[in-house]
Amino acid sequence: MADVGLIDHAGTDARVDSKALEGPRGARPRRVLSRRNIILYGTLFVVAAYYLLPLYVMVVTSLKGMPEIRLGNVFSPPMEITFEPWVKAWATACTGLNCDGLSRGFWNSVRITIPSVILSIAIASVNGYALSLWRFKGANLFFTILIVGAFIPYQVMLYPIVIILREMGIYGTLTGLVLVHTIFGMPILTLLFRNYFASVPEELFKAARVDGAGFWGIYFKIMLPMSLPIFVVAMILQVTGIWNDFLFGVVYTKPGVYPMTVQLNNIVNSVQGVKEYNVNMAATIITGLVPLIVYFASGKLFVRGIAAGAVKG
Amino acid sequence: MASVSVKNLDLSFGDIKVLQNLNLEIDKGEFLVLLGSSGCGKSTLLNCIAGLLDITDGQIFISDRNVTWEQPKDRGIGMVFQSYALYPQMTVEGNLAFGLKNARVPKDEIEKRIARAAQLLHIEPLLKRKPAQLSGGQRQRVAIGRALVRDVDVFLFDEPLSNLDAKLRAELRVEIKRLHQRLENTTMIYVTHDQIEAMTLADRIAIMRAGAIQQLADPATIYNKPYNRYVAGFIGSPSINFIDGTIEVASDPVFKAGDTTIDLSRYAFSGNGPKPGAVTFGIRPEHIFMDKAATDEPFRADVEVDVVEPMGADTLVWSTLDGHELRFRVDGQTPLRKGDRVKVGFDPARASIFDAETEMRL
């Protein structure tokens, strides 16, 4: 730096003849079939097969007739494909007194899931929005209490909630179960939304305030349109969680309004008559189909949601 | 008539006092710059004026109306942020209209105001675009437009140019100055840590440090007669040379540091005149001359060149005067290398002398 007072030579800018360059040059070459790659992909393949095998057995078995199943060749593909078990599982399998198959439970689950998902996301998003942007007095205390709720085991609250629902006169109804799902979704969803809104630039919020938007104005016109991804993530979490729920369904509803999971259990675990493995398999697949579709349709967003749930600010 | 006045403002977050007993009067149509390093409370003060932060004590008046308890939207202000803060899902037009729609301004009036702002800021071709499709400079223009359409008396700028690259910053700086000249009677309060922005834009600069205003004056006074050592060191790039020493008063006052003696008879002492004691002598690099130019200066010395930093238009030379670092600025074409011995000189009348203990200007 000291000797730049006098500059009396110009840098030569001629390119060196490219043939004259010796030794490593340009991008480093990569081998496709290196030992590292073989081990890596081999392991992934084995693990994937290990996970997919049960699903394969289920699909194959559900397409076989009972005589074929009795042969005991669990892994062999069906000699004669039949959809009889699927039809029976959906429409005529008996649980208790009802013999209308899983269809009853399916519609019950739909009627539980849709209002629970909408209600819990609506409330939790407003919670998260208020907690992250409108820091009111006691906001942190409120948030802590809510998060502690996420760590209390469900079993502890099971019976008290039975009493509460009974006193409210909604024990054994779908309304009661929707209420329970909404409340239990609150801690994790609020955390999710709070963290997401905390990552929204604060100046955006300030600008909206200067522009005269109020609490709901900012929520609906600014925050909601720019946070659709997190809403999708919350929806995935809730749909799969509520659809797969068994405990609350069996405790807070009565046989007529059992959700699909409870009904599936009753079909599979029935002790009377012959064990119809093919019907059981078909019923299980039908029940798992909704979360499966949701996962497949939204894989990327789901991963993003898990990352967004990481605690921030 | 005061456009904005801040009276005895206090702000604390818990036990931390961010602003303490702050008073500020801003005239109608004035361009005031709040200048300071990060964490000095300048943005906080702006947020208090905007009403985005609840203050602990004191009052805020805008256009002679006590707005201390009013919502930001009711204060008659427009605000521009560092990160632009445009609503990402709305078009430029939607961004400009948002505040007006909230205020239930009639539709044709909204269109009229948007057209005027767009024309003023040259963003007419961008009206249908989304913020993501704009460059940084265009975004900031839109953000200024959003404040402009509100038709307010007071503009608040929170480091609006800090996210832009150097070239754009210079362009927009001039544009903001033009805008202020065109909008007569519009008060602008501008927060920045960039002293060039402050010097070029401001009618008056308020230099802040640790939640208090150090000096509030026009740019020339701030530059030539800094009120204390902090202000002197903060303003000016390359920064002012400080030499620690003592004042001795014989027939004429002199400054002594080691073997160097500087005659201070030409220096305009404030208050009661010179008093003997420990002081810091400050002289700006651009007020020190070299070689021939130095011969007429009242104070002269020989120094050895230590480091040379050529910057194109001019060159900054680092040297030592009697063990004290001395930087001075010479023409960019001057040939100089490390080890050269040169004659330098300056006029003590242009210096600033500060009490070593209180750091106040003498």
Interface residues (C-beta under 8 A of the other chain):
Chain A: M1 A2 D3 V4 G5 L6 P201 E203 L204 K206 A207 A208 R209 V210 D211 G212 A213 G217 K221 I222 P225 M226
Chain B: N47 A50 L52 Q71 P72 K73 I77 G78 M79 F81 Q82 S83 Y84 A85 L86 Y87 P88 Q89 F98 G99 N102 A103 A143 R146 R150 D158 D306 V307 V308 E309 P310 T315 P335 L336 R337 K338
